[in-house]
């Protein structure tokens, strides 16, 4: 077990519907990262958030997942990001988690963004994912999932909650508030990785990539409207101390999602 995790959060400007340009761009951004345990990319990092263009979806053996495998192997770390994946006639907004040993875990976005009819082009996932890294238990989710606290509810099964997003400026106040709320109610570290720039629909994004501790204290915030490769170390001892000081999780109601 590793007492602290070193995590790199990449707040990037994404190229609209251009896989090659995005992979090349992330290659340059990642090149500055030295020793790290985990690299986090935004939602639909290889295309920008364009569910209507689901013809850009790839297989799990496609170019983007292969690129992620290469990065994981080269940097000797875990890498995670979401992209459109086609499988058995359906397309998913899939978070792909690649471990240092090459093992792959996946989570398909549960809450699809109906405001732009994501559900018409993307199939819904049916369960969340808990992964382990160096003794840490981690729950990685995607963007709009942030608005649904029941789905992310901590039943004592994770230490770190992650959201990979394309969250626009127009609703950035909700982003800040909800990330903090998720950290407090679940007594865990919470990370939100967002993009910057403007997408192909003219929607602006200003980043605000954040990290909160188990009491809702902001530990890290990216600069507004700027690409950044951020790094933070989070402490398991600190998390355990906070849970001993105020163990709200032991008083939670017992119920399960159907």
Helices and strands as residue ranges (DSSP letters): E 4-11, H 19-30, E 38-40, G 51-56, H 63-75, E 78-87, E 90-98, E 104-108, G 114-116, G 118-120, E 131-133, E 136-142, G 143-147, E 160-164, G 169-171, H 172-186, E 189-193, E 196-198, E 204-206, E 210-212, E 218-221, E 228-235, H 236-245, G 248-251
